[in-house]
């Protein structure tokens, strides 16, 4: 189905595309992508470690806020 849509909307593949020699990723792109890929893998495998590290802040953030005061002191 996707092949059919590609042929209908884009036509045949041009010779400019099939004969063009292009490198997939350059050195700078590898330097940028690989650390992010390793970090994502580590965060997925070792998620309890970093979830535990941010749990306290998330609990405080999700807890209901105290009622606002108007700054007026009430004397009895």
Order of alpha helices (4+ residues) and beta strands (2+ residues): alpha-alpha-alpha-alpha
